[in-house]
Amino acid sequence: MSELNVSLWADTYGPYHPEEPLRDEIRADVAIVGAGVNGLSAAFHLASCGEACDVVVLEQDLVGSGSSGRNAGVVMTQVGWNMATIERVYGKLRAREAYEYAARSLEYTRAMIDDHQMDSDPMDRHGIMRIAMDTMWLKGLRATEAFYERLGLSGEVEPVDSDTLAQELHSPLLAGAGGLFEQNTLFVNPCKHVRELKRLALAAGARVYERSRVISIESGSRGVTISTPQGAVIADTVVIAANAESHRVPCKAMPRGDQWPVYAYQIATEPLSEAEWGEIGWARRYNLENNLQCFHWFRVTPDGRIIFGGRRLPVADAAMDRDYEPGIFARLEKDLRAFFPALKDVRVTHRWGGTISATIDLVPHIGFVDEGRRVLRINGCWGHGMSMAHLNGQLVTDLVRGKQSELTEFWIVDRKSRRWPPGPIHTLGASAVSAALTAVDEWMLRKAEREAVDPLRRRAFGLLRA
């Protein structure tokens, strides 16, 4: 992580006291590689499952320094790339099951925060407003609404007309042609939340070691040996919960190419004054998304900042060194001011990037990867890991204990995953797809600019396109 690439969440966290690195050879029933939301949720559930289960977690850096502590902190009813695409690829029944899993996990996350008094800065049920910036994007919005209707979930979303949006959002772009509102969401401070999960895991009896990079994983007669520079864990089972870093975990059992990281970036403003909020409206403080191919998203923090991201998702290469991209941050800042010209003098205080785990089959991978059922992995969250992670912890517990349950019957579990093409072929192909999506957005933005009657809208579309 670059010294410049410090997220708002980490910068405002306050003093943090990490656990010591692993310095000895120790034994455990289960070793977990990766102390993100999935890994720590699994550790908490395994350690508190009612059976004697000795759990060790190994984190290569600090808890909260990876994607789990750097994301937008949105917990929503999403699985994989997006629900409508899952329906097209896997059918209505599987899409409905995926939605129900995410909805159940969302409720479970709320319960965990309440029951364990987690200091996660929760903002509950503010909702997400998906917006068509002009009539040409309205078709996509209506397709999303129709998806909910087909699954019998029409009560979960509410269409919003352009006049209502114009009253709520004072923006030349966000009044648009209409919106689709979904209220069932939860926003958290992701860095606080993942460190609270560490607190719960430790209290349940798990051991967590930070700054303990895994350098090898080998199966043998004594179990699975997970080595770090200064120590080792010998465990009966290992859970690889490294998500976008999975391809860097040195384990022969892991399928190569079953996921690949792409980069996502975001910026945060200083807290807005009441006068500034008055100028842009947005009184309900819901999340905002437009429906470009490479979409923009906005969220509000409890202290009144705007976090803004989107547009470009560069494919990671082997170096994994694109976490701080000044050109992309400059583009995001310009886009933000195109949406809200009234914020032209508001200062951007933080700029940071991180990785999303992407799978070619568009859904996460959860399950064992070896015949002996000693190595289990979780990856491919597609940026929606917060939505599934807490229920994933219970699912992993059931798998490790050999317990058949409603969770282990979820169709994405223990399925053979498709793999990305190797090395350069994958990078070139993924880059070509990204370029094609960007080209579609540029064509539509150019058309919207050309057809806009209002000069402020025309100028705003031009800024997005430039």
C-alpha positions in Angstrom: 0.0 0.0 0.0 1.4 3.4 -1.0 1.9 6.0 1.7 -0.3 8.3 -0.3 -3.0 5.6 -0.5 -4.5 6.2 3.0 -8.2 5.8 3.1 -10.5 8.2 4.9 -11.5 5.3 7.2 -8.0 4.5 8.3 -6.9 8.1 8.6 -9.8 9.0 10.9 -9.7 5.7 12.9 -7.5 6.9 15.7 -4.9 4.9 17.6 -4.8 1.2 16.6 -3.0 -1.5 18.5 -2.2 -4.5 16.2 -1.6 -8.0 17.4 1.9 -9.4 17.4 3.3 -11.3 14.4 3.5 -15.1 14.6 7.0 -16.0 15.9 6.7 -19.7 16.9 5.4 -23.0 15.5 1.9 -23.6 16.8 -1.0 -26.0 16.3 -4.6 -25.2 15.5 -7.7 -26.9 14.4 -8.3 -24.2 11.7 -5.9 -21.7 10.2 -7.4 -18.7 8.3 -5.3 -16.8 5.8 -6.6 -13.2 5.6 -8.1 -11.0 8.3 -10.8 -9.3 6.3 -14.5 -9.5 6.9 -14.8 -13.0 5.5 -11.8 -14.3 7.4 -12.6 -12.7 10.7 -16.3 -13.6 10.4 -15.3 -17.2 9.9 -12.9 -17.0 12.8 -15.6 -15.6 15.1 -18.2 -18.3 14.1 -15.7 -21.2 14.3 -14.4 -20.1 17.7 -17.9 -19.7 19.1 -19.7 -22.6 17.5 -20.1 -24.5 20.7 -17.5 -27.1 20.0 -13.8 -26.9 21.0 -12.3 -25.3 17.9 -8.8 -23.7 18.1 -8.7 -21.0 15.4 -5.7 -19.0 14.2 -5.9 -16.0 11.8 -2.9 -14.8 9.8 -2.9 -11.3 8.3 -0.1 -10.2 6.0 -0.4 -6.5 7.0 -2.8 -4.8 9.5 -6.4 -5.6 10.0 -8.3 -3.0 8.0 -5.4 -2.2 5.6 -6.8 -4.4 2.8 -10.0 -4.2 0.8 -12.2 -5.1 3.8 -11.2 -1.8 5.5 -11.0 0.3 2.4 -14.3 -0.2 0.6 -17.4 1.9 0.5 -18.9 0.1 3.5 -22.2 -0.7 1.8 -24.1 -3.8 2.8 -26.8 -4.5 0.3 -28.8 -7.3 -1.3 -26.2 -8.1 -4.0 -24.2 -11.2 -4.9 -21.5 -11.3 -7.5 -21.3 -8.9 -10.5 -25.0 -8.0 -10.3 -28.3 -9.8 -9.7 -29.8 -9.2 -13.1 -26.8 -10.8 -14.9 -26.9 -13.8 -12.5 -30.5 -14.3 -13.6 -29.5 -14.2 -17.3 -26.7 -16.6 -16.8 -28.0 -19.0 -14.2 -31.8 -18.6 -14.3 -34.5 -17.1 -12.1 -34.5 -19.7 -9.3 -30.8 -19.4 -8.7 -31.0 -15.6 -8.9 -33.8 -15.7 -6.3 -31.7 -17.9 -4.0 -28.7 -15.6 -4.4 -30.9 -12.6 -3.5 -32.4 -14.4 -0.4 -28.9 -15.3 0.8 -27.8 -11.6 0.5 -31.0 -10.4 2.2 -30.5 -12.9 5.0 -26.9 -11.9 5.5 -27.9 -8.2 5.6 -30.3 -8.9 8.4 -27.7 -11.0 10.1 -25.2 -8.2 9.9 -27.7 -5.8 11.6 -28.2 -8.4 14.3 -24.5 -8.8 14.9 -23.9 -5.1 15.2 -26.8 -4.8 17.7 -26.1 -7.9 19.7 -22.4 -7.3 20.1 -22.5 -3.5 20.3 -20.1 -3.2 17.4 -18.7 0.3 17.0 -19.2 0.4 13.2 -20.9 3.8 12.7 -23.9 2.1 11.2 -26.3 4.2 9.0 -29.3 1.9 8.5 -32.0 1.9 5.8 -30.9 5.2 4.1 -31.3 3.2 0.9 -29.8 3.3 -2.6 -31.2 5.5 -5.4 -30.3 4.2 -8.9 -30.6 7.0 -11.4 -31.0 7.3 -15.2 -29.3 10.6 -16.1 -31.3 10.9 -19.3 -34.0 9.0 -21.2 -31.5 6.9 -23.1 -30.5 5.2 -19.7 -34.1 4.7 -18.7 -34.3 1.3 -20.4 -31.6 0.0 -18.1 -33.5 1.3 -15.0 -36.7 -0.3 -16.2 -34.9 -3.6 -16.8 -33.7 -3.6 -13.2 -37.2 -2.9 -12.0 -38.5 -5.8 -14.2 -35.9 -8.1 -12.7 -37.3 -7.4 -9.2 -40.9 -8.0 -10.5 -39.9 -11.4 -12.1 -38.4 -12.6 -8.8 -41.5 -11.5 -6.9 -39.6 -8.7 -5.2 -41.4 -5.7 -6.6 -42.1 -4.4 -3.1 -38.3 -4.0 -2.5 -37.9 -1.2 -5.0 -39.8 2.0 -5.7 -39.7 3.9 -9.0 -39.2 7.6 -8.6 -40.1 10.2 -11.3 -37.8 12.9 -12.6 -39.8 15.7 -11.0 -39.3 14.2 -7.5 -35.6 13.7 -8.2 -35.3 17.3 -9.3 -36.8 18.4 -6.0 -34.5 16.2 -3.9 -31.2 16.5 -5.9 -30.0 19.9 -7.1 -27.8 18.6 -9.9 -27.8 19.1 -13.7 -27.2 15.3 -14.0 -29.0 13.6 -11.1 -32.6 14.9 -11.8 -32.4 13.0 -15.1 -35.2 10.8 -16.3 -36.1 8.9 -13.2 -34.8 6.7 -10.4 -35.3 3.4 -8.7 -35.1 3.4 -4.9 -34.2 0.4 -2.7 -34.4 1.1 1.1 -33.1 -2.2 2.5 -29.4 -1.2 3.0 -26.9 -0.7 5.7 -23.8 1.5 5.6 -20.8 1.1 7.9 -17.4 2.4 8.4 -15.5 -0.6 7.0 -12.2 -0.1 8.9 -14.0 0.2 12.2 -16.2 -2.7 11.3 -13.5 -5.2 10.4 -11.5 -4.3 13.5 -14.7 -4.9 15.6 -14.9 -8.3 14.0 -11.3 -8.8 15.2 -12.4 -7.9 18.7 -15.3 -10.4 18.5 -13.0 -13.2 17.2 -10.4 -12.6 19.9 -13.2 -12.6 22.6 -14.5 -15.9 21.3 -11.0 -17.4 21.7 -9.4 -17.1 18.2 -5.8 -16.0 17.9 -5.0 -13.3 15.4 -1.5 -12.5 14.2 -0.8 -9.4 12.1 2.2 -8.6 9.9 2.4 -12.4 9.3 2.7 -13.0 5.6 2.1 -16.5 4.5 5.1 -17.8 2.4 4.0 -21.4 1.9 1.1 -23.8 2.5 1.9 -27.5 2.4 -0.2 -30.6 3.2 1.5 -33.5 5.0 1.0 -36.3 7.5 0.7 -33.8 10.4 -1.9 -31.7 8.7 -1.5 -28.5 6.7 1.5 -26.4 7.5 1.2 -22.7 6.9 4.6 -20.9 7.1 5.3 -17.3 7.8 8.8 -15.6 7.8 9.1 -16.2 11.6 6.8 -19.1 12.4 4.3 -21.7 11.3 0.8 -23.0 12.0 0.0 -26.7 11.7 -3.7 -27.1 11.2 -6.3 -29.7 10.3 -8.0 -27.3 7.9 -6.9 -24.0 6.2 -9.4 -21.3 5.1 -8.0 -19.0 2.4 -10.0 -15.8 2.8 -7.6 -13.6 0.8 -10.2 -12.7 -1.8 -8.5 -10.4 -4.4 -5.1 -11.5 -3.1 -6.0 -15.2 -3.5 -3.7 -15.7 -6.5 -0.7 -14.6 -4.4 -1.3 -17.2 -1.7 1.4 -20.0 -2.2 -0.8 -23.0 -2.0 -0.7 -25.8 -4.7 -4.2 -26.8 -4.0 -5.6 -23.5 -5.0 -7.0 -23.4 -8.5 -5.0 -20.9 -10.6 -7.0 -18.2 -12.3 -10.3 -18.7 -10.6 -10.3 -15.0 -9.7 -8.4 -11.9 -10.7 -8.2 -8.5 -9.1 -9.4 -5.3 -10.6 -8.8 -1.9 -9.1 -11.4 0.5 -7.8 -10.8 4.1 -6.7 -12.6 6.6 -4.5 -12.2 10.1 -3.2 -13.7 11.8 -0.1 -14.5 15.5 0.5 -14.2 17.5 3.6 -17.4 17.6 5.7 -19.9 19.8 4.0 -21.5 22.8 5.8 -25.2 23.1 6.2 -25.3 25.8 3.5 -23.5 23.5 1.1 -25.9 20.6 1.8 -28.7 23.1 1.3 -27.4 24.0 -2.2 -27.2 20.3 -3.4 -30.3 19.0 -1.6 -30.0 15.2 -1.0 -31.7 15.5 2.4 -32.4 11.8 2.7 -28.7 11.0 2.3 -29.3 7.8 0.4 -26.5 6.2 -1.7 -26.5 7.3 -5.3 -25.6 5.2 -8.4 -26.0 6.0 -12.1 -26.3 3.3 -14.6 -23.4 3.8 -16.9 -21.5 0.6 -17.9 -18.7 1.8 -15.6 -21.0 3.5 -13.1 -20.4 6.3 -10.6 -21.5 5.9 -7.0 -21.8 8.3 -4.0 -22.3 7.8 -0.3 -22.5 10.1 2.7 -20.6 9.6 5.9 -22.0 10.3 9.4 -19.9 13.5 9.6 -21.3 14.9 6.4 -18.6 14.1 3.8 -19.3 12.7 0.3 -17.4 9.7 -0.8 -17.4 9.2 -4.6 -16.0 6.6 -6.8 -16.4 4.7 -10.1 -15.9 5.0 -13.8 -12.7 3.1 -14.3 -11.7 -0.4 -13.2 -8.1 -1.2 -14.3 -7.2 -4.8 -14.5 -4.4 -5.7 -12.0 -1.1 -7.1 -13.4 1.4 -9.3 -11.6 3.0 -6.3 -9.8 -0.3 -5.3 -8.1 1.0 -1.7 -7.9 -1.8 0.4 -9.2 -3.4 1.3 -5.9 -2.7 5.1 -6.3 -3.5 6.6 -9.7 -3.3 10.4 -9.8 -4.9 10.6 -13.3 -7.9 8.6 -12.2 -8.3 10.6 -9.0 -8.2 13.8 -11.0 -10.9 12.4 -13.3 -13.1 11.5 -10.3 -12.7 15.0 -8.8 -13.8 16.5 -12.1 -16.7 14.2 -12.4 -17.9 15.0 -8.9 -18.0 18.7 -9.7 -19.9 17.9 -12.9 -22.6 16.3 -10.8 -22.6 19.0 -8.2 -21.3 22.3 -9.6 -22.2 24.0 -6.3 -19.3 22.1 -4.7 -16.6 23.6 -6.9 -14.7 25.0 -3.9 -15.2 22.0 -1.6 -11.8 20.4 -0.8 -11.1 16.7 -1.5 -9.2 15.4 1.5 -8.6 11.7 0.7 -7.8 9.7 -2.4 -7.3 5.9 -2.3 -7.7 2.7 -4.3 -8.0 -1.0 -3.7 -8.8 -4.3 -5.4 -12.0 -6.2 -6.1 -11.9 -9.9 -6.7 -13.5 -10.8 -10.1 -14.5 -14.2 -11.3 -15.2 -15.2 -14.9 -18.4 -17.0 -13.8 -19.6 -13.7 -12.1 -20.4 -15.2 -8.7 -18.2 -15.8 -5.6 -16.4 -19.1 -4.9 -16.8 -20.7 -1.5 -15.8 -24.3 -0.8 -13.1 -26.9 -0.6 -10.5 -27.1 -3.4 -8.7 -30.4 -2.6 -9.9 -34.0 -2.5 -8.9 -34.3 1.2 -11.2 -31.3 2.0 -8.4 -29.7 4.0 -8.2 -26.4 2.0 -11.2 -24.1 1.7 -11.4 -20.8 -0.1 -13.6 -17.7 -0.3 -13.1 -15.3 -3.2 -14.8 -13.5 -6.1 -16.9 -11.1 -4.1 -17.0 -8.6 -7.0 -17.0 -5.7 -4.6 -20.0 -7.0 -2.6 -18.1 -8.8 0.1 -19.6 -6.8 2.9 -23.0 -8.0 1.8 -22.2 -11.7 2.2 -19.3 -12.0 4.7 -21.2 -12.4 8.0 -23.4 -15.2 6.8 -20.3 -16.6 5.0 -18.7 -17.0 8.4 -21.5 -19.4 9.5 -21.4 -21.2 6.1 -17.7 -21.8 6.4 -18.2 -23.1 10.0 -20.7 -25.6 8.7 -18.4 -26.7 5.9 -15.4 -27.1 8.3 -17.5 -29.1 10.8 -18.9 -31.3 8.0 -22.4 -30.2 8.9 -25.0 -30.2 6.1 -27.2 -27.2 6.4 -29.4 -24.8 4.4 -26.4 -22.6 4.0 -24.1 -25.4 2.5 -26.9 -26.2 0.0 -26.5 -22.7 -1.6 -25.7 -23.4 -5.2 -22.4 -21.4 -5.3 -20.9 -23.7 -2.6 -18.4 -26.4 -3.5 -19.0 -25.9 -7.2 -16.3 -26.3 -9.8 -15.3 -22.8 -10.8 -14.4 -21.6 -14.3 -11.0 -20.0 -14.7 -9.7 -16.9 -16.4 -7.4 -17.5 -19.3 -3.7 -17.5 -18.3 -1.5 -14.4 -17.8 -1.3 -12.1 -20.9 -4.3 -13.5 -22.6 -6.5 -12.7 -19.6 -5.0 -9.2 -19.1 -5.5 -8.3 -22.8 -9.0 -9.8 -22.9 -10.2 -8.1 -19.7 -8.6 -4.8 -20.8 -10.5 -5.1 -24.1 -13.8 -5.6 -22.3 -13.1 -2.6 -20.1 -12.3 -0.5 -23.1 -15.5 -1.6 -24.8 -17.6 -0.7 -21.8 -15.9 2.7 -21.6 -16.5 3.3 -25.3 -20.3 2.6 -24.8 -20.3 5.1 -22.0 -18.5 7.7 -24.0 -20.9 7.3 -27.0 -23.9 7.7 -24.8 -22.5 10.7 -22.9 -21.6 12.4 -26.3 -25.2 11.8 -27.5 -26.7 13.1 -24.2 -24.5 16.2 -24.5 -25.5 16.8 -28.1 -29.2 16.5 -27.3 -29.3 18.4 -24.0 -31.4 21.6 -24.3 -30.4 23.1 -20.9 -26.9 24.6 -21.2 -26.0 23.5 -17.6 -26.8 19.8 -18.5 -25.0 20.1 -21.8 -21.9 21.4 -20.0 -22.1 18.7 -17.2 -22.3 15.9 -19.8 -19.4 17.4 -21.6 -17.3 17.4 -18.4 -18.1 13.8 -17.8 -17.0 13.0 -21.4 -13.9 15.1 -21.6 
